[in-house]
Amino acid sequence: MNKHTLVKLYRPILAAAGIAAIITDLFHGITSIPGFSVVNYFSFFTILSTLFTSIILLFVTFKKDVPLLRGGATLFMLITGIIYFLLLRNEPIEIAWVNAVFHYILPAMLLIDWLLNPPVSKISFSKAFLWLLFPALFFAYSLTRGFFSNWYPYPFMNVAEIGYAQTFINAVFVGLGMASLVLLVNAVHRLRLRMS
């Protein structure tokens, strides 16, 4: 089996795993958790990133590679995995395999895919920093919605409990980490192009 065939095989499998994890988790919430909110569910960065990544993986498998979007998916899943490991891994989980797909398998596999199958064209650093637009919009959305609903997706941005000052301090540190990831992901891509 050549590399091209392998890529065509594992990308849709990863996409299917992501979609299956979302459907399973959503169904579990609706049927088993009192007061479960579908809107809240789709207000988690993890869920939005997994959904976006699954769509992109299917698109680049059956249509064509879109480096900027695939790079974004890679970054978003890395953010998901790293933040979960550093800040949220002690939170209770409902379904172990779903948690593994969201926070371990997809982040690791997207990084491997990016390393082994880099886009054939360079992505400028200015374009790469467009990847941070989605996390920034997510943060703004979460604070705005939280102001009216008093619900926040993650403890480190829960204004009701830690206040705006600590929330913004946390956001600065997370933002710096994200910017570092952008530089790393793009630098690795450029290095791989030079080596190929």
Summary of the structure (lengths in Angstrom):
residues: 196
radius of gyration: 17.3
end to end distance: 20.2
largest distance: 54.6
contacts: 586
relative contact order: 0.12
helix: 82%
strand: 0%
